[in-house]
């Protein structure tokens, strides 16, 4: 149902304007990428000089040498030479014996609840129709 307000009208030219702005932004982006690509190709063609091939004539090592005898790293504090301390294990303690379990407490006597009081029986009466 159309609005009866005098100032309300549909924006008819907005979708075309938005599309024009989007298309021009996309064209500018793709054009910039193309210029960067051409500039990079020009720089690489001038700098691409064939490099000489290097042939390694050294024999391959048969087994790597893993034993290195390096001098100790100097430190500010000299290392301490402490005599070894003998470790004495104390004798094992006998297992702890738990005290005998106490008998469970006696249960108190519970009496059943009193019987509910029965309501008076319903009597049938004749209606006064």
N, C-alpha and C positions, 0 to 999 in steps of 0.2 A: 504494500500500500504506500503510495508516494506521500512524502511529507508535505504538509501545508504551510511550512515556514517560508516566508518570502526570500530569505537570504540563502537558503540551501539549494545548491545546484551541483550536479555531477561534474567531476573533473574529467573532461574529455581528452585534453591534450597531454595529460601527465604520463600515461603509459608510453607514448611515442617519444617523449623527451627523455624519459628514463632509459629507454632502449637505445637512443642515440648516444647518450653519455656512456652507457655500458659498452657499446660497440667501439666507440672511439678509445676508451681506456684499454680495451683488449687489443686493438690495432696498435696503439702506442707501445704496449708491453711486448707484443710479438716483434715489432719493428726494432725495439731496443735490443732484444735477444739476437736478432739477425745481425745487427751491427757489431755486437760483441763477438759473435761467432766469426764474422769476416775479419775482424781485427786480430783475433787469436790465430786464424789460419794464415794470415800474412806474416805474423811473427814466427810461426813455426816453420814456414817454408824457407825463410832466410837462414834460420839457425840449424836446419837439419843438414849436417855435414856427415858423410859416412864415417863412422868410427872404425879404427883398425881392430881386427880380430886378435884377441890375446889367447895364445895357446899355453896352457900350463904344462911345463915339462918337468916339474918337480915330482918325485915319486910320492905316492900317497902313504901316509904313516900306517904301519901295520897294526900297531897297538898303542893306544894313548898312554902316556906316562902319568900315572896317578900318584906316585909317591913323591911328595915334595918335602924336602927338609928345609923349612924356613926357620929363620932365627925368631926367638920369641919377641913379641911386640913390647917395646919399652913402655913402662908405666911409671907414674909418679910414686906410687906406694909399692914397696917391694913385697913380693908374695910371702905369706906366712908359712913357716914350716912347723906345723903342729904335730906332736907325736900322736899316733893312733890311740884312740880311747877304747879299751875293751868293753864290750857290751855284755852285761850280766842279766840274764833273764831270771826274774824271781820265780820261785816254785808256784805251780798252779794252785789256786785256792780251791778248797773242796766246794762242790756245788751247794748252793744255798737250799736249805730244806724249808719248804713253806709250812707254816703252822697248820694244824688240822682245821678243816673247814667247820665253821659253826653250824649247828643244825638250823634249818629254816625256821622262821618264826611261826608260831601256831596261828591258825586261821581263826578268826572270830566267828561266832555263829550268826547266821543271818536268817531272819524269819521272813516268810513270804508276806507280801503286802496284804492289808485287809481286803476282804471282798468288797467290790463296789456295791453301793446301795442301788437296788433295782427301782427304776421309776414305776409309778403307778401304771397299771395296764390301761391301754387305750380302749375307751368304750365307744361303741357304735351308736350313733344317734340318728334319728330320722330327721331329714330336712323338712322344713316347713313349706314345701312347695305347694 
